[in-house]
């Protein structure tokens, strides 16, 4: 696991998005991409490339801010996890995808065992409770 400087967190998440070849999973309870046009563009460009983009937000609270995203949107009760991964790369951290000046931590999972553990957490604790919104 490798920590990323707070000033590089969004660029790191964009790297995950840009490296996706098959699928992209974005887990962020809350979203507000106003001011992060580069992030919004990266998400929508992934969909245009034919990447399956799945976005998980907190039930009843996380939908605002996702209207301009070309994603399959899911709501999850009590969601507070933040993780961003493709078949190639994974990032976890404390940051919501909300444009603000908060200081957050972000880690790149650079070991296969870490990636497998993170996917297991997602498959056991998030995916089974997700309800498709659109």
GROMACS elastic network, one bead per residue, 0.5 to 0.9 nm:
[ bonds ]
;  ai    aj funct       b0    kb
    1   107     6  0.62255   500
    1   108     6  0.57257   500
    1   110     6  0.54657   500
    1   111     6  0.67612   500
    1   114     6  0.74870   500
    2   106     6  0.84578   500
    2   107     6  0.53604   500
    2   108     6  0.52078   500
    2   109     6  0.66400   500
    2   110     6  0.69534   500
    3   105     6  0.72741   500
    3   106     6  0.58623   500
    3   108     6  0.63972   500
    3   109     6  0.89558   500
    4     7     6  0.81919   500
    4     8     6  0.63478   500
    4     9     6  0.62906   500
    4    12     6  0.78601   500
    4   105     6  0.70749   500
    4   106     6  0.54269   500
    4   107     6  0.57945   500
    4   108     6  0.71835   500
    5     8     6  0.53042   500
    5     9     6  0.65463   500
    5   104     6  0.88877   500
    5   105     6  0.74681   500
    5   106     6  0.74933   500
    6     9     6  0.53256   500
    6    10     6  0.83972   500
    6   102     6  0.89335   500
    6   103     6  0.62477   500
    6   104     6  0.59776   500
    6   105     6  0.61724   500
    6   106     6  0.71401   500
    7    10     6  0.76058   500
    7    11     6  0.83678   500
    7   103     6  0.86730   500
    8    11     6  0.53287   500
    8    12     6  0.61016   500
    8    13     6  0.87776   500
    8   106     6  0.88188   500
    9    12     6  0.51037   500
    9    13     6  0.63420   500
    9    14     6  0.86874   500
    9    93     6  0.88689   500
    9    95     6  0.85161   500
    9   104     6  0.82296   500
    9   105     6  0.77781   500
    9   106     6  0.60918   500
    9   107     6  0.86555   500
   10    13     6  0.50077   500
   10    14     6  0.61054   500
   10    15     6  0.85471   500
   10    36     6  0.87887   500
   10    39     6  0.73886   500
   10    97     6  0.86069   500
   11    15     6  0.62056   500
   11    16     6  0.88179   500
   11    39     6  0.82599   500
   12    16     6  0.65567   500
   12    17     6  0.88467   500
   12    91     6  0.78206   500
   12   106     6  0.86246   500
   12   108     6  0.81819   500
   13    16     6  0.50832   500
   13    17     6  0.64042   500
   13    18     6  0.86913   500
   13    39     6  0.82351   500
   13    84     6  0.68012   500
   13    85     6  0.85132   500
   13    90     6  0.85850   500
   13    91     6  0.68911   500
   14    18     6  0.60039   500
   14    19     6  0.84527   500
   14    38     6  0.82024   500
   14    39     6  0.62468   500
   14    42     6  0.64489   500
   14    43     6  0.80939   500
   15    18     6  0.50602   500
   15    19     6  0.59583   500
   15    20     6  0.86223   500
   15    89     6  0.86147   500
   16    19     6  0.52874   500
   16    20     6  0.64176   500
   16    24     6  0.81184   500
   16    84     6  0.71693   500
   16    85     6  0.63069   500
   16    86     6  0.65232   500
   16    88     6  0.78569   500
   16    89     6  0.58101   500
   16    90     6  0.67500   500
   16    91     6  0.75805   500
   17    20     6  0.55051   500
   17    24     6  0.66496   500
   17    25     6  0.88900   500
   17    39     6  0.88631   500
   17    42     6  0.65202   500
   17    43     6  0.65632   500
   17    46     6  0.67547   500
   17    84     6  0.82399   500
   17    85     6  0.77675   500
   17    86     6  0.72614   500
   17    89     6  0.89284   500
   18    21     6  0.83285   500
   18    42     6  0.67523   500
   18    43     6  0.83542   500
   18    45     6  0.84792   500
   18    46     6  0.68718   500
   19    86     6  0.76344   500
   19    87     6  0.88668   500
   19    88     6  0.70875   500
   19    89     6  0.76085   500
   20    23     6  0.60770   500
   20    24     6  0.61882   500
   20    46     6  0.75258   500
   20    51     6  0.70718   500
   20    85     6  0.83152   500
   20    86     6  0.53378   500
   20    87     6  0.66257   500
   20    88     6  0.66620   500
   20    89     6  0.79579   500
   21    24     6  0.83339   500
   21    46     6  0.86092   500
   21    49     6  0.84875   500
   21    50     6  0.84305   500
   21    51     6  0.63039   500
   21    52     6  0.89893   500
   21    86     6  0.77980   500
   21    87     6  0.74319   500
   21    88     6  0.81319   500
   22    50     6  0.78328   500
   22    51     6  0.52317   500
   22    52     6  0.64713   500
   22    53     6  0.89854   500
   22    86     6  0.74905   500
   22    87     6  0.68205   500
   23    46     6  0.88552   500
   23    50     6  0.87756   500
   23    51     6  0.51708   500
   23    53     6  0.59441   500
   23    54     6  0.77896   500
   23    85     6  0.84143   500
   23    86     6  0.55882   500
   23    87     6  0.65008   500
   24    43     6  0.89266   500
   24    46     6  0.82067   500
   24    51     6  0.68762   500
   24    52     6  0.61173   500
   24    54     6  0.61594   500
   24    55     6  0.83256   500
   24    84     6  0.75248   500
   24    85     6  0.58518   500
   24    87     6  0.74366   500
   25    52     6  0.83746   500
   25    53     6  0.60877   500
   25    55     6  0.59516   500
   25    56     6  0.77734   500
   25    83     6  0.78142   500
   25    84     6  0.56963   500
   25    85     6  0.53032   500
   25    86     6  0.62434   500
   26    53     6  0.77023   500
   26    54     6  0.62272   500
   26    56     6  0.61839   500
   26    57     6  0.86566   500
   26    82     6  0.78368   500
   26    83     6  0.61828   500
   26    85     6  0.66934   500
   26    86     6  0.88834   500
   27    54     6  0.83990   500
   27    55     6  0.59100   500
   27    57     6  0.63162   500
   27    79     6  0.86947   500
   27    80     6  0.87495   500
   27    81     6  0.67164   500
   27    82     6  0.51275   500
   27    83     6  0.50581   500
   27    84     6  0.60769   500
   27    85     6  0.88027   500
   27    96     6  0.84722   500
   27    97     6  0.88259   500
   28    31     6  0.67626   500
   28    55     6  0.76898   500
   28    56     6  0.62710   500
   28    57     6  0.54571   500
   28    58     6  0.75992   500
   28    62     6  0.79501   500
   28    79     6  0.81343   500
   28    80     6  0.74030   500
   28    81     6  0.67006   500
   28    83     6  0.69761   500
   28    84     6  0.83245   500
   28    95     6  0.79214   500
   28    96     6  0.51718   500
   28    97     6  0.59856   500
   28    98     6  0.88271   500
   29    56     6  0.70178   500
   29    59     6  0.81640   500
   29    61     6  0.77137   500
   29    62     6  0.54365   500
   29    63     6  0.87449   500
   29    75     6  0.87226   500
   29    76     6  0.83841   500
   29    78     6  0.85899   500
   29    79     6  0.57945   500
   29    80     6  0.56613   500
   29    81     6  0.70317   500
   29    82     6  0.71918   500
   29    96     6  0.64898   500
   29    97     6  0.81377   500
   30    57     6  0.61730   500
   30    58     6  0.66581   500
   30    61     6  0.69662   500
   30    63     6  0.73681   500
   30    64     6  0.78445   500
   30    65     6  0.79614   500
   30    80     6  0.88087   500
   30    96     6  0.58235   500
   30    97     6  0.64904   500
   30    98     6  0.67627   500
   31    57     6  0.79429   500
   31    62     6  0.62243   500
   31    63     6  0.72981   500
   31    64     6  0.67139   500
   31    65     6  0.50987   500
   31    66     6  0.65130   500
   31    96     6  0.65961   500
   31    99     6  0.82054   500
   32    35     6  0.84745   500
   32    36     6  0.85041   500
   32    64     6  0.73350   500
   32    66     6  0.74313   500
   32    96     6  0.86518   500
   32    97     6  0.63116   500
   32    99     6  0.59323   500
   32   100     6  0.89033   500
   33    36     6  0.50527   500
   33    37     6  0.68445   500
   33    39     6  0.73531   500
   33    40     6  0.65268   500
   33    65     6  0.64557   500
   33    66     6  0.80598   500
   33    97     6  0.67528   500
   33    98     6  0.57889   500
   33    99     6  0.57189   500
   34    37     6  0.67959   500
   34    40     6  0.86484   500
   34    65     6  0.79510   500
   34    98     6  0.80397   500
   34    99     6  0.64833   500
   35    38     6  0.84979   500
   35    99     6  0.62748   500
   35   100     6  0.88353   500
   36    39     6  0.53486   500
   36    40     6  0.64322   500
   36    41     6  0.86268   500
   36    98     6  0.86064   500
   36    99     6  0.65097   500
   37    40     6  0.50197   500
   37    41     6  0.59034   500
   37    42     6  0.84295   500
   38    41     6  0.50852   500
   38    42     6  0.61014   500
   38    43     6  0.87266   500
   39    42     6  0.50532   500
   39    43     6  0.63143   500
   39    44     6  0.87105   500
   40    43     6  0.52369   500
   40    44     6  0.62677   500
   40    45     6  0.84916   500
   40    68     6  0.80233   500
   40    69     6  0.69035   500
   41    44     6  0.51687   500
   41    45     6  0.58343   500
   41    46     6  0.84639   500
   41    69     6  0.86662   500
   42    45     6  0.50701   500
   42    46     6  0.61621   500
   42    47     6  0.88218   500
   43    46     6  0.52721   500
   43    47     6  0.67012   500
   43    48     6  0.89468   500
   43    53     6  0.77144   500
   43    69     6  0.70413   500
   43    70     6  0.74280   500
   43    71     6  0.80158   500
   44    47     6  0.51597   500
   44    48     6  0.63381   500
   44    49     6  0.87661   500
   44    53     6  0.87309   500
   44    68     6  0.85400   500
   44    69     6  0.60465   500
   44    70     6  0.54227   500
   44    71     6  0.76719   500
   45    49     6  0.61931   500
   45    50     6  0.87842   500
   45    51     6  0.88174   500
   45    70     6  0.87385   500
   46    49     6  0.50800   500
   46    50     6  0.66749   500
   46    51     6  0.54294   500
   46    52     6  0.79310   500
   46    53     6  0.73023   500
   46    70     6  0.89118   500
   47    50     6  0.51816   500
   47    51     6  0.50282   500
   47    52     6  0.63933   500
   47    53     6  0.62053   500
   47    70     6  0.63398   500
   47    71     6  0.71366   500
   48    51     6  0.72319   500
   48    70     6  0.84718   500
   50    53     6  0.87974   500
   52    71     6  0.78204   500
   52    72     6  0.80550   500
   53    70     6  0.77674   500
   53    71     6  0.51772   500
   53    72     6  0.62188   500
   53    73     6  0.86718   500
   54    71     6  0.58321   500
   54    73     6  0.61749   500
   54    74     6  0.75299   500
   55    71     6  0.62990   500
   55    72     6  0.60519   500
   55    74     6  0.61041   500
   55    75     6  0.86083   500
   56    62     6  0.84430   500
   56    72     6  0.85574   500
   56    73     6  0.60241   500
   56    75     6  0.58076   500
   56    76     6  0.67611   500
   56    79     6  0.84948   500
   56   126     6  0.84076   500
   56   127     6  0.87251   500
   56   130     6  0.75016   500
   57    60     6  0.86575   500
   57    61     6  0.76882   500
   57    63     6  0.66706   500
   57    73     6  0.75471   500
   57    74     6  0.62474   500
   57    75     6  0.50590   500
   57    76     6  0.61032   500
   57    77     6  0.86540   500
   57    79     6  0.68667   500
   57    80     6  0.86282   500
   57   130     6  0.89191   500
   58    61     6  0.55888   500
   58    63     6  0.76895   500
   58    74     6  0.84340   500
   58    75     6  0.54707   500
   58    76     6  0.50907   500
   58    77     6  0.58944   500
   58    78     6  0.61775   500
   58    80     6  0.72321   500
   59    62     6  0.62903   500
   59    63     6  0.78774   500
   59    74     6  0.82562   500
   59    78     6  0.69664   500
   59    79     6  0.74245   500
   59   130     6  0.87722   500
   59   131     6  0.86241   500
   60    63     6  0.69561   500
   60    75     6  0.74102   500
   60    76     6  0.87505   500
   60    77     6  0.82550   500
   61    64     6  0.72474   500
   61    75     6  0.88070   500
   62    65     6  0.76958   500
   62    66     6  0.80850   500
   62    75     6  0.75607   500
   63    66     6  0.57161   500
   63    67     6  0.75873   500
   63    73     6  0.83021   500
   63    74     6  0.89592   500
   63    75     6  0.79708   500
   63   133     6  0.88521   500
   64    67     6  0.68456   500
   65    68     6  0.75047   500
   65    69     6  0.85020   500
   65    98     6  0.86447   500
   66    69     6  0.54147   500
   66    70     6  0.85910   500
   66    71     6  0.85036   500
   66    73     6  0.83595   500
   67    70     6  0.82822   500
   69    72     6  0.88728   500
   70    73     6  0.89710   500
   71   134     6  0.80884   500
   72   132     6  0.75126   500
   72   133     6  0.76915   500
   72   134     6  0.57393   500
   73   131     6  0.85242   500
   73   132     6  0.60323   500
   73   133     6  0.53970   500
   73   134     6  0.52966   500
   74   130     6  0.56416   500
   74   131     6  0.52696   500
   74   133     6  0.52216   500
   74   134     6  0.72343   500
   75    79     6  0.84067   500
   75   129     6  0.82686   500
   75   130     6  0.54470   500
   75   131     6  0.52624   500
   75   132     6  0.64402   500
   75   133     6  0.64572   500
   76    79     6  0.56155   500
   76   126     6  0.68723   500
   76   127     6  0.81944   500
   76   129     6  0.58132   500
   76   131     6  0.65043   500
   77   126     6  0.89058   500
   77   129     6  0.71180   500
   77   130     6  0.76636   500
   79    82     6  0.87291   500
   79   126     6  0.76837   500
   80    96     6  0.88657   500
   81    92     6  0.84168   500
   81    93     6  0.82026   500
   81    94     6  0.78443   500
   81    96     6  0.87539   500
   81   126     6  0.86981   500
   82    91     6  0.85992   500
   82    92     6  0.59223   500
   82    93     6  0.58337   500
   82    94     6  0.62910   500
   82    95     6  0.66757   500
   82    96     6  0.64894   500
   82    97     6  0.86509   500
   83    90     6  0.73649   500
   83    91     6  0.57985   500
   83    93     6  0.66181   500
   83    94     6  0.88061   500
   83   118     6  0.84853   500
   83   122     6  0.87742   500
   84    89     6  0.83978   500
   84    90     6  0.57827   500
   84    91     6  0.52198   500
   84    92     6  0.63601   500
   84    93     6  0.89108   500
   85    88     6  0.75327   500
   85    89     6  0.56210   500
   85    91     6  0.61870   500
   85    92     6  0.84269   500
   85   115     6  0.89338   500
   85   119     6  0.87971   500
   86    89     6  0.54347   500
   86    90     6  0.64309   500
   87    90     6  0.82108   500
   89   108     6  0.78372   500
   89   109     6  0.73268   500
   89   110     6  0.77269   500
   89   115     6  0.79741   500
   90   107     6  0.84656   500
   90   108     6  0.60163   500
   90   109     6  0.55177   500
   90   110     6  0.77670   500
   90   115     6  0.66157   500
   90   118     6  0.83835   500
   91   106     6  0.67531   500
   91   107     6  0.55373   500
   91   109     6  0.59368   500
   91   110     6  0.89877   500
   92    95     6  0.86274   500
   92   105     6  0.84589   500
   92   106     6  0.57389   500
   92   107     6  0.53678   500
   92   108     6  0.66844   500
   92   109     6  0.75277   500
   92   118     6  0.85723   500
   93    96     6  0.85144   500
   93   104     6  0.71821   500
   93   105     6  0.53151   500
   93   107     6  0.59235   500
   93   108     6  0.87554   500
   94   103     6  0.89113   500
   94   104     6  0.54149   500
   94   105     6  0.55106   500
   94   106     6  0.65859   500
   95    98     6  0.76691   500
   95   102     6  0.81503   500
   95   103     6  0.81739   500
   95   104     6  0.54038   500
   95   105     6  0.69587   500
   95   106     6  0.74626   500
   96    99     6  0.84871   500
   96   104     6  0.89545   500
   99   102     6  0.87435   500
  100   103     6  0.89229   500
  107   110     6  0.88894   500
  109   112     6  0.78133   500
  109   113     6  0.88463   500
  109   114     6  0.58915   500
  109   115     6  0.59530   500
  109   118     6  0.86687   500
  110   113     6  0.87492   500
  110   114     6  0.72372   500
  110   115     6  0.74182   500
  111   114     6  0.53463   500
  111   115     6  0.64353   500
  111   116     6  0.87892   500
  112   115     6  0.50623   500
  112   116     6  0.61497   500
  112   117     6  0.86203   500
  113   116     6  0.50949   500
  113   117     6  0.61611   500
  113   118     6  0.86286   500
  114   117     6  0.50846   500
  114   118     6  0.61515   500
  114   119     6  0.86017   500
  115   118     6  0.51468   500
  115   119     6  0.61860   500
  115   120     6  0.85636   500
  116   119     6  0.51258   500
  116   120     6  0.61148   500
  116   121     6  0.86737   500
  117   120     6  0.50029   500
  117   121     6  0.62592   500
  117   122     6  0.87043   500
  118   121     6  0.50741   500
  118   122     6  0.62933   500
  118   123     6  0.86732   500
  119   123     6  0.60518   500
  119   124     6  0.84986   500
  120   123     6  0.50842   500
  120   124     6  0.59951   500
  120   125     6  0.82390   500
  121   124     6  0.52782   500
  121   125     6  0.56451   500
  121   126     6  0.74291   500
  122   125     6  0.54602   500
  122   126     6  0.50580   500
  122   127     6  0.60907   500
  122   128     6  0.87771   500
  123   126     6  0.61496   500
  123   127     6  0.51943   500
  123   128     6  0.68838   500
  124   127     6  0.66521   500
  124   128     6  0.65606   500
  124   129     6  0.89591   500
  125   128     6  0.66170   500
  125   129     6  0.72676   500
  126   129     6  0.56302   500
  126   130     6  0.63470   500
  127   130     6  0.52471   500
  127   131     6  0.86876   500
  128   131     6  0.85957   500
